[in-house]
């Protein structure tokens, strides 16, 4: 490898790494922003005791303690969002030109196409060849588990905590005594979530069959969110002074927050070995190592080391080049502890804080099964068009759905009538399951001059599971030295 090529690669990496500065606007870090908003709408104002108007009842901790003790749904939502956001795919580092040495010792191209943008083909770049490239992609997200992010469909119920001791037994709480314990708190989340990713990549041919590559992403994440709390007065419709936000009768409260962070994402190191090369078909094995270099507290990285093992097959049939990738990604590590924080527990004092039976979430980054099927077509000697279907099945991740949920004994009296909350966003049973996400990848590569390629691609969702992106434009270039 020549000194000039080493200098070029080093300069690119230094440029990328020099921007490794992350910041977040607001507090807490982005990983804890959503759970903090949910926590902020749970405290109710102190109001007179219906049984003794000269005394007051502090309702501040009741929905908070009930919500955290009964369900981890809002924190599980936060963890699932973060995992899927930080594992959105990067473009391939392989580049568009591939070479080999023929029987006469001449270096010749090995493909009539410039290959795919978000997949691998089995042929390699060629001994001592260096490919350098750059991509920019803008991604915004429209829904999570089929619920629109900006519509308020992400609605969670917090049940009331038992507040009052049984007569004659101060240590034993009662269920729904007095009646106001039957009220519910419905908290609805709305959010706008966007990422801008700039990636520098390089690929070097160690031999005619063995390539190594690196992709260095610089990620910008922006998050704007609001949560509106609504007291569902199942038992206090005639006395709105009991549960409220202003000390009088207000049944709703909205809190908002926004933040952004920019910095180095999770660096990807790749290796590919061409196992078999025939006249029309080639087979390769590849290893992807995703390093936890991104700040997981601000959603710039996963916090885990992710190792992908892949089998690759591709063909050359005139102007048509199909390709298939299949692999498995092992993950080792956890997401940010802020994903599971109960940010405001201290505000309720040591007694209330000590009563939070917060079940810790499993923050381990899940494994994945990965698969890509596609074809590249040489529409012109200088233009390649392609389409891929890119899929992944994420294993054992928190899952959710929208459903009508019925809560028994919620109206005044003993027993009271059941109350149904429509369109509640709830965790599935069991809480974890496999998640399959499909992306379409359509685009083209244009040979501007020499070995310089302009790449234009659009990623678009092909199903609605998990965190669904809007169509994502990607533009970039690569050049072979």
VENNORKA-V197360 format. One record per helix or strand. SS is the DSSP state (hx for helix, st for strand). FROM is the first residue (numbers start at 0). LEN is the number of residues. If there is no record, write none. Layout:
ss: (SS SS)
from: (FROM FROM)
len: (LEN LEN)
This chain:
ss: (hx hx st st hx hx st st st st st st st hx st st st st st hx st st st hx hx st st st st st st st)
from: (2 29 46 51 61 72 98 106 129 146 153 164 168 178 183 209 251 267 280 295 303 316 319 336 344 363 367 382 418 451 466 471)
len: (15 11 3 6 9 14 3 3 15 2 6 2 5 4 22 23 13 10 10 3 12 1 15 4 10 1 13 25 31 10 3 9)
